[in-house]
Amino acid sequence: MARPIKITSQTLGKLREAFLLGCTDQEACLNAGINPDTLYEFQKKNPKFTEQKEQYKSNPVLLARKTVVQAIVKDPYLALKYLERKKKDEFSLKQGLDLTTGEKPIPILGGISASLNL
């Protein structure tokens, strides 16, 4: 006879709390005082919880995005850094190697350039 799954509303609350912080399954289970196998068995019987868990885990990313976007208004440096990452083709300072052409100028010491033939 298998042991009953010990997931109470208090356990679910502790799991939710940890997942909202972006914790891994292991960390959330430690916070809730359960074995990860107990969580996985619970998820098998409650597939909607698995969907909720993934949503909870996305919370820190959402909060960080919100914070960055709000800060952009007051910080032009941050705004530029955001654009460099989100719109690389237009704003990035780094140049990528275009493998379709086979050549890319490579800066060499002294300001002289050489070509890389692939």
C-alpha positions, 0 to 999 in steps of 0.5 A: 500500500502506497503512502498518501501524498502529504500535500496540504493547503499549507504545503501548497502555500509554501510551494507557491511562495517559493515558486513566486521567488523563482525557486527550483523544484528542489528549493521549493520542496525544501521550503515546504518540507516535502520530498521532490518525489511527493511534488512530482506525484502530486503534479501527476494527479493535478496537471493544472498545478504544473501549469500554475507552477510554471506561471509562478516561476515566471514571476521574478522575470516579470517583476524584473522586466517591469522594473527595467521598463519603469527605470528606463524613463529616468535613466538614458544609459539603461535605455540604451543598454536595453536597446543594445540587447533587444535591438542588436541589429540597430543598437549593438556596439558589437559586430557579428561574423556573417558566415554567409559572406565568408569574410569579415574584417578583423581589427589587428594591432596598429589599426590595420585590418586583415580579412578572415577567409572561411 
